[in-house]
Structures are given as structure tokens and as C-alpha cells.
Amino acid sequence: MIRKTLLAVVSLSLLTLSALAGGSATTAHADTYFPITGTGSTWSQNALDQWRANVAKNYGMQVNYSGTGSSQGRRDFIAGTVDFAISEIPFQAKPEDGSPPESPSVDYAYLPIVAGGTSFMYNLKINGKRVTNLRLSGANIAKIFTGAITNWNDPALQKDNPGLAMPNKTIVPVIRSDGSGTSAQFTLWMSKQFPSIWKTGMTSMFPSFGNAKAQKGSDGVAGYVSQNYGEGAITYVEYSYAKKSGYPVAKVLNAAGYYVEPTAYSVAVALTQARINTDKGSAAYLTQILDGVYNASDSRAYPVSSYSYLIVPTEVKSGSIFNTNKGATLAAFTRYMLCEGQQQAATLGYSPLPMNLVQAGSDQITRIPGSGGTGIDTSKCNNPTFKAGDSPTKNQLAKIAPYPAACDKEGANQCTTGTGGAGQDTPTTGSGTGGSANNTPGTTPSTSTGSGSGTGTGSGTTPTSGGAPVVDENGNVLSTTTSGTGQAVATPFTLPAQGVGVSQWLMLAAALGLIAAVVLPPLLLQRLRAGGEGGNA
């Protein structure tokens, strides 16, 4: 009897081990990924925070991140206190604050991780009602952020906004107080496009001026604008923060003469004109060249579009906090970001990366120690901008991007549709005619003067409507066909199995302990009784 019971205990133990070893993917991953830590960009933090939560929940992967600003992130990487950094600009050979050249002691690589538009979030009211359809030319934006335009009723701003009776209200420009990649991208655009207005060149540290208010981080500038005391304020910040705050952003005049909002579509269209530094001997290898983006002739393009970089080590040095175990986690997390993570980009206020940037990132993933030389198979990568068989230059999102309505064209009329995180329209208070902006993917440009309906001609290739669009589980449009056959429809992204981790062995030990606690006492008692009876005989 005792022998049979012990055999049952052993059998149950083996079954427990088998279940733990071959259980769900989520459980099996739990302790096989080593925690990693990074700092840097607040521009891309909303996307990163969502991705970190996803991999923690689905794969037991711990990715720690602090949005301290791009400049601090690069400094932390150089100091070796983090495993990775995120920045919108590369290491600087001549830092603007006069500090030594930014030169890491380990080899590194840049990986594009998410695209987006630098937006101009504002808080403005007319007769007590919030304005949600503001339009601004690039020159007027540059003048606002240099103090050359100081009141919302300036004639130049009134010309941008014929449908609004611009109020007599002081403009409060809200700038970053910390070293910021957002500041760098914004000032680079101004220096390239309006050098006679912005004469400082690209800078991470935005200079104080006039009535400007300085705040730390993207949350800081967005938070100031969204408060009641922020009425009259305007800031430059990633589009994601305006959506998150429920506040509108200005439509910016592009080279085709249309005022455009920085949606996932308009950013995707603009970035078809981006070039990548392909000089492998350059310190800026794989960083972006945006001159073509700023001057894109497509009427759908948002001119202040760019993307952010993950900075990763490509070697392990003695005494470093980074090792191959962490490298395996970093590589797996990066594969997730460039594939499944991009499905949520539009929902979060960003634009998913196209295939050419995913391929460029894949090449760099293979250089991360611990990656096993494994990059990304784009035929199995569930990124909404491409499908299996696409060429690297094709972008499904740009293909179906809606053309702007006629009321978004520079001139006497102005669309009333709300922008950013503001859902409500703005009634016409000026001399122009209102109309609805065109937000439907796959539609042709409009030629009507007062609304977004109708058909017509425009620059670029005219997409055709294919019925109800196919969307992924987050509401992102993946195609304009109803069938979805052959389209870039997302399916779950699976990280490779990592085997049984420490927690699984602890669970086994606990299970065996429980079995022993339940089964062994009766057996021992039976044995003792048998021994006692034998002794009394």
C-alpha cells in the first residue's frame, strides 16, 4: 500500500513538472527575460509605456524606462548607467552647452522605433467657446516661437484663419526647459525652412524669450497648456500628448498649400520623402534626413514629421551593467516594438514605421550581444504599413491616406472639424465658409469649396475607395478592401519560447511540498502504528 502511494506521489510530481515545462507561453517566459533599463525621450514615451505594459503582461518581460529627455538619455548611455537610451537626435560632437563631445565608450547602433508629428497644441477660446480648428503657416509658427507675433488677433494669424474672428489675446509660447529631442526637431525644421526668422540653428535647449513659459518634459508643456490658466498658450509637443490631453492642435500649412493635421496618415505620407543616412562609417548612420519631408509636395503630407531612435550597445565590456542576458531581452523587446507594437501607434497618436525602417532596425538588432544574430522576418512581421511581398518603399498607410478637403486649402474658407484630442467642431465666426475636414481613408481629394464631400484632382496618386476598411484590434485601418485578402492584417506576434525559468522550478518545489504535506503524514502515521503493533506483539 505504501509503495503504491509513493508511486502515485512520484507520478503526480512528474505530471506537475511536465505541465510547468510545457505550459502557456506567458508562464514559460516569466523569468527567462532579464530586466532592462533605459532613459531618454519624452516624445516617444507614450508609445514606449504602452509597449512596456504589453510585454510585461504577455511575456513577463520587465522593461524599466524614465522619460528624462533625449539629452539626459544620451548622457546616461555614455555613463553606462542604463542598458539603452531613446533620442530624436544622434550623439553630438559639439554639444551646445560646451560640454565634452558625446562619445560612448562602447560601440552602439541607432534603431528607428516610432514615427510621429511634432504638433502645436494650444488653448484658445472665442466668446467663451474653445477653438479646435486653428490653422498656422510655418512662418507664423516660427514668428510665434521667436516673439515676433505676440497676439492672437495679429493680421498674419487672421489670414491663416478666415473662418475665425481671432480674439485680442496675448500669446503665451510654452517651451521646454530641459534638453529635448522635440526642441531639436522643431528648431531643425525652423532653421531649414525659415532661416531669416529662426537664426539659432538646431538646439536641444530652447532659448527663453519674451512671454515664453518654460516647462520640463512633454507632460510639463502639455500640462501647462491644458490648464485653465493656459488659455492663450501654445506649445510644441508630440501629437500623442494632445490626443491624451483632449486638446486640439494647429493644422500646419504644407508645401502643396493645404493645412494638415499630424495624423498617422499624414505623417506616413510625409515620411515617404525621408532619407536615411546609409554611410556605415558615419556616427549618424541610420539617422534621418528630413529635408524632403519638410518640402513634400503631396497635399496630404504633414511637414513637421520625424521618428525616434533606440540607442543600443553592440558590445559588452567588462564591468558594464549590460550583458548578453540583457541583450537577449533588449533584442526581443525591439522585435516586438517594430512588429506588433506598431499596430497601436496610430491609436496612441503616432505613425507606424514603414518596411524600409523596420529592415534597417532589424539589421541593427542582429548586432546586439545576446540577440543570437536574429533580426526580423518581414514576411511574418505584423506591421500595419506593409504585407508579405511588398517592396521596402511601399507604405500601405500612405497608400490609403485621405486627401484634405477643399476647406483645408489655403484661401477664403476654413474647415470647422476639431483636431487632436478635441472632438467638437468650431462654429464659423469669421468671414470664411465652414465645412467638414476629410478623415476617411482611401478617398479622393475634394474640389467643393465649403465641405469635405465630393471628388476632384490633387497631387500624388489618387487612391480608390474599396468599401469598409479592414482594421486591426486597436481600430487602426489596415486596408480599404472588405475582404482583407492579401492585406497587412495583424495577427498576434509571438516571441520565441525561452524554456523553464527559476519561477517554474520554485512552483514545482511548492507543488511537491504541498503533496508531501498531504500524503506523507498519513503514511508515517500508518508506519508508526505498524511498528508499535509489532513491538507489542
Number of C-alpha atoms within 10 A of each C-alpha: 7 12 8 9 13 15 12 13 17 14 12 15 17 14 12 17 20 12 13 20 17 13 13 11 17 16 20 22 23 23 19 21 22 18 16 21 18 23 27 30 32 26 34 28 23 18 23 22 15 15 22 18 15 15 20 16 13 15 22 21 25 20 21 14 20 15 23 22 28 32 28 20 26 27 19 20 26 18 13 18 16 22 23 25 29 35 28 28 23 22 20 15 12 11 14 13 10 7 9 11 12 17 16 16 12 15 12 18 21 25 26 27 26 26 26 31 27 27 28 24 32 29 24 23 16 16 9 7 10 18 26 28 26 28 27 23 21 19 16 20 20 24 17 20 29 20 16 13 19 18 18 21 18 16 12 14 21 18 18 23 24 23 25 27 17 23 16 12 17 16 24 25 25 26 27 26 19 20 23 30 26 32 26 21 22 23 24 22 24 26 19 16 17 18 14 11 16 20 13 13 13 19 21 26 20 21 15 16 13 12 15 21 17 20 17 16 24 27 17 17 25 29 15 21 25 21 11 9 10 18 19 20 25 28 26 24 28 26 27 28 26 27 20 15 17 14 24 29 32 25 25 26 24 27 18 17 16 26 29 27 29 32 27 25 28 27 31 31 28 29 29 17 18 18 15 15 14 13 11 9 7 10 17 18 16 23 23 21 13 24 16 15 26 23 18 22 18 22 26 31 36 35 31 25 28 26 27 25 25 20 24 28 27 18 16 17 13 7 8 13 14 21 19 16 16 21 28 21 21 28 25 21 22 23 24 21 26 28 26 20 26 26 29 23 27 22 17 19 26 29 30 30 28 26 25 17 20 27 19 18 24 23 17 23 30 17 21 26 22 22 19 14 14 18 22 20 14 21 12 13 23 24 29 32 27 26 23 14 9 15 11 14 12 16 23 25 28 24 21 26 26 24 32 28 30 28 28 32 21 20 16 18 24 33 32 26 21 21 27 27 20 20 14 15 17 21 19 18 15 16 14 19 19 26 25 20 25 22 16 15 24 24 22 25 24 23 19 15 21 22 22 25 19 14 14 12 12 17 12 13 11 18 18 15 16 16 12 14 20 19 19 17 11 12 12 19 24 25 28 23 17 12 13 14 9 11 18 24 21 20 14 9 15 11 16 9 13 13 16 19 17 12 16 21 14 11 14 20 15 12 16 19 12 12 15 13 11 11 15 16 11 11 15 12 11 13 13 12 12 11 11 11 10 9 8 6 5
